[in-house]
Each structure stands twice: as structure tokens, then as C-alpha cells.
């Protein structure tokens, strides 16, 4: 049995130090997310930006003219081609797509970034969304100034530079073709979907017209049936009333004749002989 002098210890109440530590952790998490997590945006399948995450200014900017939140219209110079290719592949294949080095031009500077597109879905929704991340992999620097023409430039060096430039142009052309092909396929899917929807709508409209015609016919038939039934009931009622009237008339005639037969002996009187005597022969 516990001693009466023993008292229960009160439950621990978070003190100012505990609350301050929790705020410190939240602030530290906020700093980490702000400064060390990659910037990005959340887009839908039409590449419309739904949410900005972090500082996306080095990679995206609002164009002049009519306001738009389309990701491709907001992409800075040098980012459009690779961004379109990656987002198209991610939408088509529904897989995580990454490209290590992409050069972005900003105010006369060049920034190398890593692009990544991550498809995802939210619970209880069939729509798919995409997280586009921008992670810098190089320092911001100025583009190299064109070197002065050297008089003694070898033919091999010129050939190598031309080959590199040709290879780069071919890669960009291939990426552009792939992106256009993906866009064309997506457009064809949308057109096919709209055609199927129009066909279903037309079929539903035809079925609705057929059902409307059937309902009209059923309504007319019901009206005719009600009319015939009313006529039949009226005829039956008329025949029954006629029979009742005829029966009542016959019964009344019989009663009248019976009453007449009862009144004949009374009219003859009591002193009057019933029959006259015949004279003697």
C-alpha cells in the first residue's frame, strides 16, 4: 500500500525550451528546403504550371504579351528544346526522365542544370501530374568570347569543330523530331478520342430519338386503349341500365294487372247473384 506521504508526479508539460527547439527544427527544415532542395514546378498533362516550388527565376520567366502559365512558354533560352523532349517522353512513357547537363542562358550568362521529370498521381484521381525539377550542376559564368582568328589554324582543327557542330545540330534535330512526333501522336490520340466521343454522342442521340418515337407511339396507343375502354364501359353500363328499366317496366305491368284482377270482385257487390237462373223449359 503506498505511503500517504507519496504524491503523484504531475505529467510533464513541454516547457519553453522544448517549444523553442521544435521551432528551431521547423526553421532548419525550411532553410534546407529553400536553399538545398532543387527548384521545380508541378504541371499537368498540358504542361500548365499548377505550383511553383523554390526559386525558379533562373530557369523560367514570364514572356511579354498575354499572361501564360505554360511551362514551355516560360522556359528561358536554351532550355526549351530539352524541356519539351523530356516532358514529352515522361508523358508518353509514364516514367521518370532525367538529363544531366543542359545549358541555360540568363542575362548574358550560361548556367548548367540537371533536368528531371517525375510523373505522379494523387489518391482518388485518375489525372496524372508531373514534377519538373531544376538542379544546378555548374557555376554561373559568362559565355566565352570569340577568340581572335589565328592565322595558322590547322585543317584538322577546323574539321573537328565542324564535326562537333554538325553532331550537335543533328542531336538537336533528332530531339526536335522526337518531340514533334510525340506531340503529333498526342494530338492524334486527342483527335481520335474526340471522334469516338462524337460517335458515342451521335449514337446516344439516335437511341434517344428512337426511344422518343417509341414513347410517342406508346402514348398514342395508350390514349386509344383508354378511349376504347371507356366506350366499352359506357356500352356495358347502358346495356345494364336498359335491362334494369325493361325489367322494372315488366314488373310494373304485372303488378298493375294483378291489382286490376283483385278489384273486379269488389265492383260486382255482395247482393248481386253470382249467376242468373235459366227459365223453365
GUTOR-315246 format. One line per field, with one value per residue: x, y, z of N, C-alpha, C in turn; chain. Coordinates in Angstrom, 2 decimals. Layout:
residues N
npx <- c(X ...)
npy <- c(Y ...)
npz <- c(Z ...)
capx <- c(X ...)
capy <- c(Y ...)
capz <- c(Z ...)
cpx <- c(X ...)
cpy <- c(Y ...)
cpz <- c(Z ...)
unit <- c(A ...)
end
This chain:
residues 281
npx <- c(0.85 0.62 2.48 1.00 2.31 3.43 3.20 1.54 3.32 3.11 2.03 4.41 4.96 5.44 8.08 9.30 11.77 11.53 9.50 10.82 12.89 11.47 10.54 13.00 13.80 11.81 12.38 14.94 14.41 12.91 14.84 16.60 14.93 14.52 17.05 18.63 17.18 16.15 14.85 11.60 8.61 5.13 3.21 0.47 -0.86 -1.05 1.02 0.66 1.47 0.93 1.90 4.56 7.76 10.25 13.01 12.52 13.26 15.83 15.42 12.92 10.75 8.35 6.90 6.71 3.68 0.52 -0.54 0.64 0.79 2.03 4.47 6.44 6.32 7.34 9.94 13.43 15.99 17.63 16.71 14.33 14.13 15.25 13.64 11.10 11.46 12.00 9.69 7.76 8.54 8.24 5.47 4.53 5.69 5.31 7.27 10.13 12.22 15.45 17.95 21.31 23.05 22.25 22.35 21.59 20.67 21.00 20.56 22.93 24.66 25.66 24.26 24.63 22.43 20.66 18.05 14.92 12.10 9.27 6.69 3.52 0.69 -2.30 -4.21 -7.42 -7.87 -7.78 -6.23 -3.00 0.00 3.00 6.23 8.61 11.97 14.71 18.07 21.01 24.20 26.55 28.63 27.54 28.47 30.12 29.50 31.91 34.12 34.44 37.29 40.27 41.01 43.21 46.08 47.45 45.83 45.03 43.88 42.76 41.85 39.81 38.12 37.42 35.99 33.89 32.74 31.92 30.07 28.26 27.43 26.19 24.11 22.72 21.91 20.21 18.34 17.35 16.23 14.29 12.69 11.80 10.37 8.39 7.19 6.15 4.36 2.67 1.61 0.29 -1.57 -2.98 -4.09 -5.78 -7.50 -8.59 -9.84 -11.75 -13.23 -14.27 -15.78 -17.64 -18.91 -20.03 -21.75 -23.39 -24.52 -25.85 -27.68 -29.16 -30.27 -31.78 -33.63 -34.95 -36.09 -37.71 -39.55 -40.68 -41.87 -43.75 -45.39 -46.28 -47.69 -49.77 -51.01 -51.81 -53.63 -55.59 -56.34 -57.40 -59.58 -61.10 -61.64 -63.19 -65.40 -66.32 -66.95 -68.96 -70.89 -71.46 -72.54 -74.75 -76.24 -76.79 -78.33 -80.49 -81.55 -82.31 -84.29 -86.16 -86.84 -87.95 -90.15 -91.68 -92.20 -93.70 -95.97 -96.98 -97.67 -99.66 -101.65 -102.24 -103.33 -105.60 -107.09 -107.69 -109.45 -111.87 -113.85 -114.75 -116.09 -118.41 -120.23 -122.01 -124.94 -125.78 -126.65 -124.64 -124.94 -127.42 -130.76 -131.76 -134.65 -137.62 -138.18)
npy <- c(-1.20 2.15 4.78 7.41 9.75 9.85 11.43 11.83 12.33 15.15 15.26 15.57 18.73 20.45 22.61 26.02 25.65 23.24 23.89 25.94 24.50 22.88 24.84 25.68 23.39 23.30 25.69 25.10 22.97 24.39 26.09 24.26 23.13 25.38 26.29 24.11 22.10 21.09 23.48 23.67 22.83 22.02 20.42 19.81 17.42 19.00 20.70 22.96 25.16 24.36 24.73 26.46 25.67 26.55 28.65 29.53 31.37 31.55 29.76 29.92 32.36 34.97 35.53 38.33 40.10 38.48 37.01 33.87 30.57 28.41 25.91 25.59 28.02 29.68 28.93 29.59 30.83 28.31 26.25 25.30 23.29 20.86 20.66 20.36 17.91 16.11 16.31 15.45 12.77 11.77 12.02 10.35 7.79 7.50 7.42 8.08 10.65 11.86 14.29 15.07 17.37 20.56 23.56 26.80 30.02 33.18 36.46 37.09 35.23 31.80 28.90 25.70 23.06 20.34 18.43 17.01 14.97 13.87 11.68 11.51 10.60 11.51 10.34 8.82 9.93 10.03 11.57 12.48 13.94 15.99 16.45 18.79 19.25 21.45 21.42 22.93 22.30 23.45 26.40 29.78 31.45 33.57 33.53 32.25 34.50 35.21 33.87 35.42 35.39 32.99 32.90 30.63 28.10 24.81 22.44 20.16 20.88 22.67 20.90 19.14 20.87 21.54 19.02 18.52 20.57 19.84 17.37 18.19 19.73 17.74 16.15 17.94 18.25 15.64 15.41 17.38 16.32 13.99 15.13 16.54 14.38 13.04 14.98 15.02 12.42 12.58 14.53 13.18 11.15 12.67 13.70 11.31 10.45 12.50 12.05 9.51 10.17 11.92 10.11 8.34 10.17 10.82 8.32 7.95 10.03 9.16 6.83 8.03 9.45 7.30 6.08 8.17 8.26 5.73 6.12 8.05 6.58 4.63 6.31 7.23 4.78 4.09 6.14 5.54 3.00 3.66 5.18 3.27 1.52 3.14 3.50 0.85 0.37 2.29 1.27 -1.20 -0.30 1.06 -1.05 -2.58 -0.74 -0.49 -3.08 -3.20 -1.19 -2.26 -4.61 -3.47 -2.16 -4.32 -5.67 -3.71 -3.67 -6.23 -6.02 -4.08 -5.45 -7.52 -6.05 -5.05 -7.40 -8.06 -6.06 -6.52 -8.44 -6.88 -4.79 -6.04 -6.44 -7.45 -8.31 -9.06 -11.61 -14.35 -15.69 -15.70 -17.24 -19.84 -19.89 -21.94 -24.91)
npz <- c(0.00 -0.92 0.57 2.49 2.31 -0.13 -3.23 -6.37 -9.33 -11.39 -14.86 -17.48 -18.76 -21.76 -21.81 -22.24 -23.48 -24.87 -26.75 -28.12 -29.28 -31.07 -32.86 -33.83 -35.24 -37.22 -38.58 -39.47 -41.20 -43.07 -44.12 -45.29 -47.26 -48.76 -49.64 -50.37 -51.60 -54.88 -57.19 -58.67 -60.57 -60.60 -62.98 -65.27 -67.66 -69.88 -69.62 -68.12 -65.54 -62.21 -59.68 -58.09 -56.89 -54.77 -55.90 -59.02 -60.84 -62.22 -64.29 -65.42 -66.86 -67.18 -70.28 -72.58 -73.35 -73.59 -70.56 -69.42 -68.12 -69.15 -69.30 -71.31 -72.64 -70.75 -70.42 -70.24 -72.52 -74.35 -72.84 -73.75 -75.81 -74.72 -72.47 -73.55 -74.87 -72.72 -71.08 -72.89 -73.36 -70.76 -70.41 -72.43 -71.84 -69.14 -67.10 -65.02 -66.06 -66.87 -67.49 -67.64 -68.15 -69.09 -70.82 -69.83 -70.73 -69.25 -68.89 -70.32 -69.20 -68.69 -67.46 -66.19 -65.80 -64.26 -65.50 -64.55 -64.74 -63.11 -63.04 -61.30 -59.24 -57.51 -54.68 -55.32 -57.83 -61.33 -62.95 -64.11 -62.88 -63.09 -61.85 -62.35 -62.10 -61.43 -61.17 -60.36 -61.75 -62.31 -62.01 -62.34 -65.17 -67.58 -71.10 -73.33 -74.91 -78.36 -79.80 -81.07 -84.50 -85.55 -87.52 -88.25 -88.38 -88.17 -90.61 -89.62 -87.08 -87.77 -89.09 -87.01 -85.28 -86.96 -87.26 -84.63 -84.30 -86.29 -85.27 -82.95 -83.98 -85.33 -83.20 -81.87 -83.91 -84.06 -81.51 -81.71 -83.75 -82.46 -80.38 -81.81 -83.08 -80.89 -79.98 -82.19 -82.12 -79.66 -80.31 -82.30 -80.75 -79.11 -81.07 -82.05 -79.71 -79.43 -81.74 -81.20 -78.96 -80.15 -81.86 -79.98 -78.76 -80.94 -81.42 -78.99 -79.24 -81.43 -80.32 -78.34 -79.88 -81.10 -78.84 -78.01 -80.14 -79.80 -77.28 -77.96 -79.69 -77.88 -76.16 -77.86 -78.41 -75.83 -75.34 -77.26 -76.34 -73.82 -74.68 -76.11 -73.97 -72.31 -73.98 -74.09 -71.38 -71.10 -72.89 -71.69 -69.26 -70.26 -71.41 -69.12 -67.61 -69.39 -69.37 -66.67 -66.66 -68.47 -67.12 -64.81 -65.93 -66.93 -64.52 -63.27 -64.95 -64.52 -61.84 -62.07 -63.56 -61.79 -59.69 -60.93 -61.37 -58.75 -58.04 -59.49 -58.33 -56.19 -57.40 -58.33 -56.12 -52.96 -52.79 -55.27 -57.47 -58.19 -60.55 -63.18 -63.05 -65.16 -67.43 -67.16 -68.98)
capx <- c(0.00 1.51 2.52 0.18 3.16 3.83 2.31 1.71 4.05 2.29 2.51 5.41 4.43 6.54 8.50 9.72 12.92 11.06 8.83 11.82 13.62 10.61 10.57 14.32 13.79 10.99 13.10 16.05 13.83 12.53 16.07 17.09 14.06 14.63 18.37 19.34 16.34 16.09 13.65 10.80 7.21 4.18 2.43 -0.46 -0.50 -0.98 2.20 0.28 2.06 -0.04 2.54 5.98 8.46 11.59 13.35 12.55 13.60 16.93 15.08 11.64 10.39 7.09 7.16 5.96 2.39 -0.55 -0.06 0.51 1.49 2.52 5.87 7.31 6.35 8.08 11.31 14.46 16.71 18.48 16.05 13.05 14.20 15.42 12.48 10.00 11.75 11.86 8.29 7.03 8.86 7.64 4.03 4.27 6.13 4.94 8.44 10.98 13.18 16.48 19.04 22.33 23.60 21.54 22.84 20.53 21.19 20.29 21.19 24.28 25.40 25.29 24.14 24.41 21.49 20.19 16.59 14.31 10.64 8.79 5.22 2.90 -0.76 -2.84 -5.26 -8.80 -7.88 -7.18 -5.36 -1.58 0.73 4.44 7.11 9.77 12.98 15.90 19.15 22.24 25.39 27.73 28.55 27.12 29.62 29.86 29.89 33.26 34.20 35.05 38.75 40.79 41.36 44.63 46.44 47.94 44.86 45.18 42.67 42.20 41.09 38.57 37.26 36.88 34.98 32.71 32.09 31.23 28.89 27.31 26.87 25.27 22.91 21.97 21.25 19.08 17.32 16.70 15.38 13.14 11.83 11.15 9.36 7.27 6.49 5.36 3.24 1.75 0.90 -0.63 -2.67 -3.79 -4.88 -6.85 -8.48 -9.30 -10.74 -12.88 -14.07 -15.03 -16.79 -18.71 -19.65 -20.89 -22.80 -24.34 -25.25 -26.78 -28.74 -30.04 -31.05 -32.77 -34.71 -35.74 -36.89 -38.75 -40.56 -41.39 -42.73 -44.88 -46.29 -46.92 -48.67 -50.94 -51.69 -52.46 -54.81 -56.61 -56.84 -58.28 -60.83 -61.89 -62.10 -64.29 -66.56 -66.82 -67.61 -70.20 -71.84 -71.89 -73.42 -76.01 -76.99 -77.29 -79.44 -81.62 -82.16 -82.99 -85.51 -87.14 -87.34 -88.82 -91.39 -92.43 -92.66 -94.80 -97.14 -97.54 -98.33 -100.90 -102.65 -102.66 -104.19 -106.88 -107.81 -108.19 -110.51 -113.07 -114.90 -115.27 -117.02 -119.67 -121.08 -122.37 -126.32 -125.96 -126.40 -123.43 -125.29 -128.89 -131.41 -132.27 -136.08 -138.04 -138.40)
capy <- c(0.00 3.31 5.66 8.63 10.91 9.85 12.18 11.54 13.36 15.69 14.94 16.51 19.79 20.99 23.93 26.96 25.14 22.24 24.60 26.65 23.51 22.49 25.93 25.65 22.31 23.72 26.70 24.43 22.25 25.38 26.56 23.19 23.03 26.58 26.53 22.91 21.25 21.68 24.22 22.94 23.19 20.93 20.71 18.77 16.81 20.07 21.48 24.19 25.16 24.39 25.15 26.75 25.21 27.10 29.77 29.08 32.51 31.32 28.81 30.29 33.77 35.25 36.23 39.56 39.90 37.87 36.18 32.44 29.71 27.22 25.69 25.80 29.44 30.37 28.42 30.53 30.47 27.15 25.22 24.91 22.04 19.72 20.59 19.79 16.50 15.33 16.26 14.61 11.37 11.40 11.88 9.18 6.54 7.49 7.02 9.18 11.00 12.78 14.72 15.54 18.71 21.43 24.94 27.80 31.38 34.13 37.79 37.03 34.19 30.43 28.07 24.30 22.48 18.97 18.40 15.74 14.99 12.74 11.56 11.04 10.72 11.72 9.34 9.04 10.77 9.37 12.51 12.33 15.19 15.85 17.33 19.16 19.76 22.11 21.35 23.45 21.44 24.25 27.79 30.77 32.08 34.27 32.76 32.54 35.47 34.61 34.04 36.09 34.46 32.63 32.69 29.26 27.15 23.58 21.92 19.14 21.56 23.15 19.74 18.65 21.81 21.38 17.74 18.68 21.39 19.02 16.37 18.87 20.09 16.51 15.75 18.85 17.93 14.39 15.68 18.13 15.37 13.14 15.93 16.78 13.11 12.79 15.91 14.58 11.26 13.04 15.22 12.15 10.50 13.57 13.74 10.04 10.46 13.37 11.39 8.46 10.83 12.40 8.94 7.90 11.17 10.66 7.08 8.20 10.88 8.30 5.99 8.89 9.72 6.07 5.91 9.20 7.80 4.63 6.67 8.69 5.52 4.06 7.28 7.17 3.50 4.17 7.00 4.78 1.95 4.29 5.57 2.05 1.00 4.00 3.15 -0.46 0.52 3.03 0.36 -2.16 0.41 1.33 -2.30 -2.94 0.16 -0.83 -4.30 -2.85 -0.45 -3.19 -5.46 -2.68 -1.92 -5.59 -5.89 -2.76 -4.14 -7.38 -5.51 -3.39 -6.47 -8.19 -5.13 -5.00 -8.66 -8.02 -5.08 -6.96 -8.93 -5.79 -3.99 -6.82 -6.19 -8.67 -8.76 -9.41 -13.04 -14.65 -16.06 -15.66 -18.55 -20.08 -20.11 -23.35 -25.33)
capz <- c(0.00 -1.00 1.74 2.26 2.05 -1.55 -4.11 -7.80 -10.07 -12.49 -16.22 -17.99 -19.63 -22.56 -21.38 -23.29 -24.21 -25.84 -27.84 -28.92 -30.08 -32.19 -33.83 -34.47 -36.22 -38.36 -39.33 -40.15 -42.34 -44.08 -44.77 -46.15 -48.42 -49.58 -50.21 -50.80 -52.44 -56.23 -57.56 -59.64 -60.76 -60.80 -64.18 -65.69 -68.94 -70.89 -69.25 -67.42 -64.20 -61.12 -58.43 -58.13 -55.69 -54.75 -56.76 -60.41 -61.69 -63.17 -65.35 -66.01 -66.81 -67.87 -71.54 -72.81 -74.00 -72.81 -69.45 -69.64 -67.18 -69.84 -68.95 -72.47 -72.96 -69.70 -70.37 -70.70 -73.74 -74.22 -72.05 -74.34 -76.57 -73.82 -71.58 -74.32 -75.12 -71.50 -70.66 -73.85 -73.08 -69.48 -70.60 -73.26 -71.23 -67.73 -66.33 -64.57 -67.11 -66.37 -68.37 -66.70 -68.38 -70.02 -70.71 -69.80 -70.86 -68.39 -68.80 -70.82 -68.52 -69.01 -66.26 -66.49 -64.85 -64.48 -65.60 -64.16 -64.80 -62.31 -63.04 -60.07 -59.14 -56.16 -54.41 -55.76 -59.03 -62.49 -63.65 -63.80 -62.78 -63.35 -61.10 -63.15 -61.18 -61.99 -60.19 -60.97 -61.64 -62.62 -61.60 -63.33 -65.81 -68.83 -72.29 -73.82 -76.00 -79.56 -79.87 -82.26 -85.57 -85.62 -88.92 -88.51 -87.86 -88.95 -91.25 -88.74 -86.03 -88.36 -89.36 -85.73 -84.82 -87.82 -86.92 -83.36 -84.54 -87.05 -84.36 -82.05 -84.73 -85.60 -81.96 -81.66 -84.90 -83.65 -80.35 -82.19 -84.45 -81.47 -79.68 -82.73 -83.27 -79.68 -79.99 -83.23 -81.60 -78.63 -80.99 -82.94 -79.70 -78.72 -82.16 -82.04 -78.56 -79.71 -82.74 -80.50 -78.13 -81.03 -82.31 -78.88 -78.59 -82.05 -81.17 -77.89 -79.76 -82.25 -79.41 -77.68 -80.83 -81.25 -77.63 -78.03 -81.07 -79.15 -76.24 -78.61 -80.15 -76.70 -75.68 -78.74 -78.19 -74.53 -75.48 -77.99 -75.46 -72.83 -75.35 -76.35 -72.69 -71.87 -74.80 -73.67 -70.09 -71.31 -73.51 -70.67 -68.34 -70.98 -71.52 -67.80 -67.28 -70.26 -68.83 -65.44 -67.00 -69.07 -66.04 -63.94 -66.67 -66.93 -63.17 -63.02 -65.71 -63.81 -60.64 -62.47 -63.92 -60.56 -58.96 -61.66 -61.11 -57.38 -57.93 -60.22 -57.43 -55.37 -58.19 -58.52 -54.95 -52.22 -53.01 -56.68 -57.66 -58.97 -61.92 -63.42 -63.24 -66.53 -67.45 -67.28 -70.35)
cpx <- c(0.88 1.39 1.69 1.01 3.57 2.78 2.61 2.43 3.20 2.91 3.44 4.79 5.59 6.85 8.90 10.88 12.50 10.37 9.82 12.60 12.79 10.60 11.90 14.36 12.97 11.72 14.27 15.55 13.45 13.76 16.60 16.26 14.22 15.96 19.03 18.47 16.21 14.77 12.88 9.38 6.41 3.29 1.46 -0.03 -0.45 0.18 1.82 0.78 0.96 0.57 4.02 6.60 9.89 11.76 13.53 12.92 14.76 16.55 13.79 11.43 9.10 7.39 6.33 4.65 1.37 0.01 -0.34 1.32 1.94 4.03 6.79 7.39 7.17 9.55 12.29 15.20 17.67 17.84 14.84 13.12 14.30 14.21 11.29 10.21 11.51 10.41 7.46 7.28 8.23 6.14 3.72 4.55 5.72 6.07 9.23 12.08 14.16 17.47 20.06 22.72 22.79 22.02 21.69 21.17 20.32 21.10 22.66 25.17 24.87 25.32 23.84 23.53 21.18 18.67 16.08 12.79 10.13 7.27 4.71 1.39 -1.14 -3.94 -6.62 -8.86 -7.18 -6.23 -3.92 -0.90 2.23 5.20 8.38 10.78 14.15 16.97 20.44 23.42 26.66 27.54 28.13 28.34 29.23 30.23 31.25 33.21 34.85 36.54 39.15 41.24 42.86 44.99 46.83 46.99 44.85 43.84 41.99 41.37 39.77 37.61 36.63 35.79 33.71 31.97 31.33 29.95 27.82 26.64 25.86 23.98 22.05 21.24 20.04 17.96 16.59 15.77 14.11 12.16 11.09 10.07 8.15 6.47 5.61 4.14 2.20 0.95 -0.12 -1.84 -3.58 -4.65 -6.05 -7.93 -9.29 -10.28 -11.96 -13.81 -14.91 -16.11 -17.96 -19.55 -20.58 -22.05 -23.85 -25.18 -26.27 -27.96 -29.72 -30.90 -32.12 -33.93 -35.59 -36.65 -38.01 -39.89 -41.38 -42.33 -43.95 -45.89 -47.02 -47.98 -49.94 -51.73 -52.42 -53.72 -55.94 -57.21 -57.77 -59.62 -61.71 -62.44 -63.26 -65.56 -67.17 -67.55 -68.93 -71.28 -72.37 -72.86 -74.78 -76.86 -77.57 -78.47 -80.68 -82.32 -82.91 -84.31 -86.58 -87.73 -88.28 -90.16 -92.27 -93.01 -93.81 -96.07 -97.79 -98.26 -99.65 -102.00 -103.15 -103.59 -105.57 -107.70 -108.37 -109.39 -111.81 -114.14 -115.48 -116.29 -118.37 -120.62 -121.49 -123.80 -126.60 -125.68 -125.19 -123.76 -126.81 -129.45 -131.91 -133.79 -136.41 -138.30 -139.91)
cpy <- c(1.24 4.19 6.90 9.84 11.01 10.58 11.82 12.71 13.88 15.34 16.04 17.49 20.37 22.42 24.81 26.43 24.13 22.91 25.34 25.69 23.05 23.58 25.97 24.57 22.68 24.74 26.09 23.66 23.22 25.90 25.51 23.07 24.22 26.65 25.27 21.92 21.89 22.41 23.42 23.47 21.90 21.31 19.55 18.25 17.82 21.02 22.86 24.11 25.30 24.89 25.39 26.32 25.72 28.27 29.27 30.21 32.26 30.45 29.19 31.78 33.96 36.02 37.50 39.23 39.30 36.93 34.71 31.70 28.41 27.10 26.01 27.27 30.23 29.95 29.47 29.97 29.31 25.99 24.63 23.53 20.83 19.56 19.98 18.30 15.65 15.21 15.39 13.13 10.91 11.19 10.63 7.89 6.40 6.95 8.26 9.41 12.02 13.08 15.48 17.00 19.41 22.86 25.91 29.18 32.32 35.41 37.76 36.01 32.82 29.62 26.64 23.69 21.04 18.99 17.02 15.92 13.72 12.71 11.07 11.27 10.95 10.70 9.80 10.00 10.01 10.28 12.34 13.70 14.90 16.91 17.55 19.84 20.35 22.11 21.85 22.50 22.21 25.68 28.68 31.48 32.77 33.39 33.21 33.52 34.81 34.92 34.71 35.05 34.24 32.34 31.26 28.28 25.94 23.18 20.90 19.76 22.08 22.00 19.20 19.57 21.68 20.08 17.84 19.49 20.62 17.98 17.00 19.23 18.86 16.03 16.63 18.55 16.64 14.59 16.44 17.21 14.47 13.89 16.19 15.51 12.78 13.71 15.50 13.37 11.65 13.73 14.21 11.41 11.37 13.64 12.46 9.95 11.33 12.74 10.29 9.06 11.34 11.24 8.42 8.87 11.04 9.40 7.25 9.06 10.08 7.41 6.80 9.20 8.49 5.86 6.95 8.81 6.67 5.14 7.37 7.66 4.88 5.00 7.28 5.89 3.49 5.03 6.26 3.68 2.50 4.67 4.35 1.47 1.83 3.69 1.82 -0.36 1.27 2.13 -0.67 -1.51 0.69 0.08 -2.71 -2.07 -0.16 -2.08 -4.02 -2.13 -1.36 -4.10 -4.72 -2.42 -3.18 -5.87 -4.95 -3.18 -5.32 -6.95 -4.83 -4.38 -7.20 -7.32 -5.03 -6.24 -8.69 -7.08 -5.53 -7.53 -7.83 -4.96 -4.74 -6.62 -7.49 -9.17 -9.23 -10.88 -13.26 -15.01 -16.06 -17.07 -18.67 -20.33 -21.60 -23.67 -25.40)
cpz <- c(0.00 0.22 1.48 1.97 0.58 -2.38 -5.56 -8.48 -11.21 -13.84 -16.71 -18.95 -20.41 -22.14 -22.52 -24.10 -25.26 -27.02 -28.72 -29.80 -31.27 -33.26 -34.56 -35.53 -37.45 -39.23 -40.09 -41.36 -43.45 -44.83 -45.72 -47.41 -49.35 -50.32 -50.79 -51.57 -53.81 -56.44 -58.60 -59.71 -60.90 -61.97 -64.42 -67.06 -70.08 -70.61 -68.72 -65.98 -63.16 -59.82 -58.69 -56.80 -55.74 -55.70 -58.20 -61.36 -62.64 -64.37 -66.08 -65.87 -67.59 -69.16 -71.64 -73.52 -73.04 -71.75 -69.72 -68.59 -67.85 -69.64 -70.12 -72.85 -71.95 -69.66 -70.92 -71.92 -73.47 -73.50 -72.75 -74.99 -75.66 -72.90 -72.30 -74.55 -73.88 -71.06 -71.61 -73.59 -71.77 -69.62 -71.40 -72.52 -69.77 -66.86 -65.95 -65.59 -66.54 -67.48 -67.53 -66.92 -69.46 -69.77 -70.83 -69.85 -70.04 -68.28 -69.22 -70.14 -68.92 -67.72 -66.69 -65.39 -65.24 -64.45 -65.20 -64.14 -64.13 -62.40 -61.69 -60.14 -57.69 -55.93 -54.90 -56.96 -60.15 -63.25 -63.18 -63.83 -62.92 -62.55 -61.92 -62.23 -61.95 -60.91 -60.84 -60.71 -61.94 -62.17 -62.74 -63.89 -67.09 -70.00 -72.79 -74.97 -77.20 -79.61 -81.17 -83.28 -85.59 -87.07 -89.21 -87.84 -88.75 -89.53 -90.36 -87.62 -86.56 -88.62 -88.08 -85.20 -85.65 -87.52 -85.60 -83.52 -85.30 -86.16 -83.42 -82.74 -85.04 -84.35 -81.67 -82.65 -84.54 -82.47 -80.77 -82.92 -83.47 -80.72 -80.56 -82.98 -82.07 -79.62 -81.02 -82.76 -80.54 -79.26 -81.68 -81.93 -79.27 -79.79 -82.20 -80.87 -78.80 -80.74 -82.09 -79.62 -78.97 -81.54 -81.22 -78.65 -79.69 -81.86 -80.05 -78.36 -80.61 -81.36 -78.69 -78.61 -81.03 -80.03 -77.55 -78.96 -80.47 -78.07 -76.84 -79.08 -78.97 -76.12 -76.51 -78.52 -76.84 -74.59 -76.19 -77.10 -74.39 -73.45 -75.61 -75.04 -72.15 -72.68 -74.36 -72.34 -70.23 -71.94 -72.52 -69.69 -68.98 -71.08 -70.17 -67.39 -68.11 -69.75 -67.54 -65.71 -67.57 -68.00 -65.12 -64.61 -66.67 -65.55 -62.83 -63.74 -65.03 -62.55 -60.98 -62.83 -62.69 -59.73 -59.62 -61.38 -59.69 -57.24 -58.62 -59.28 -56.57 -56.13 -58.37 -57.35 -54.28 -52.53 -54.41 -56.86 -58.53 -60.40 -62.09 -63.63 -64.66 -66.52 -67.64 -68.72 -70.59)
unit <- c(A A A A A A A A A A A A A A A A A A A A A A A A A A A A A A A A A A A A A A A A A A A A A A A A A A A A A A A A A A A A A A A A A A A A A A A A A A A A A A A A A A A A A A A A A A A A A A A A A A A A A A A A A A A A A A A A A A A A A A A A A A A A A A A A A A A A A A A A A A A A A A A A A A A A A A A A A A A A A A A A A A A A A A A A A A A A A A A A A A A A A A A A A A A A A A A A A A A A A A A A A A A A A A A A A A A A A A A A A A A A A A A A A A A A A A A A A A A A A A A A A A A A A A A A A A A A A A A A A A A A A A A A A A A A A A A A A A A A A A A A A)
end
